[in-house]
Amino acid sequence: MSYLPPDVYAAIDLSQFDGKLPFHLTNDYFFRAVMQENNDVLKALVCALLHLEEPDVHEVTIQNPIELGKHINEKDYFLDISILLDSHMSINLEMQVVNEDNWIERSQCYLCRSFDHLNKGENYKNVRPAVQIGIQDYTLFPEAPEFYATYRLMNVANHKIYSDKLRISVLELNQIKLATEEDRAYRIDYWARLFKATTWKELKALAEQNPIFTDAARTAVVLSNDEKIRQQCEAREDYYRRTGYKDKLIEQLTSEKQQMASEIQRLHLILQAAGIPDSTE
């Protein structure tokens, strides 16, 4: 799917849209489609997350574009966006709303793949900085929740940064209330609200705050009316429902197992107090 002429987007009147959004931007396929279709929106998002000024960034190029609307086999369904920023920084960006309990390992794999790009014989000093950014609708570390966290390779004793060329960042959409002053200065909290929006009213309210959100909303209008893209977005919604059911089932079975273990322990204590031999020991 090619970019549409700017005048097509400019002609879209957002005031005529009301009610619930057909798809939310937490739908990873819809997120990917909007970012691939509108490079201005992608550039603004990347600049916000990296704390860069947009005039200082000239080119944000997706290295792994997909054919929007084309069916993707669920077994091979990877929607991370590989980005080259001004030919000198590799960025991997992904919307991840289902907690598959493997993000820490997965993010490191993505980061290492982005970093290891030198050809045979090239000087190691030419390696580009690599950044992995995960946008998640769950809390990665429940014991230490953060809105936007960044991790670097450093000395554990004196906190000396080993290298500034490796970085992992995590944006937790369910922790907007924890946004810092710096997060708000770069409007990262606004981006989080954009991704979490479920109604046109919310989307239009954000559009009033910044033209780039108007661009994002208009792009969402165009893509949500493309039948092939709708089908892929609906397939992802179905995946979320199935995965959510599976997670609830696992949670239920785990709870029942814990209750059973507790009951067995209680019976052990009763038998022990009564002086009755426990045949299970």
Protein Blocks (a to p, Z undefined) as FASTA:
>chain_A
ZZddfklmmmpcfklpgcjdfbdfklmklmmmmmmmmmmlmmmmmmmmnopafklpmbdc
dfbbccehiacdfklmccbdcddeehiaccdddddfbdghlmmmmmmmmmmmmmmmcceh
iafklpccdddddddfbdfblmlgcfbdcdddddfklopafbfkbccddddfklmmmpcf
klmmnommmmmmmmmpcbfklmmmmmmmomklmmmmmmmmmmmmpmklmmmmmmmmmmmm
mmmmmmmmmmmmmmmmmmmmmmmmmmmmmmmmnopacfkZZ
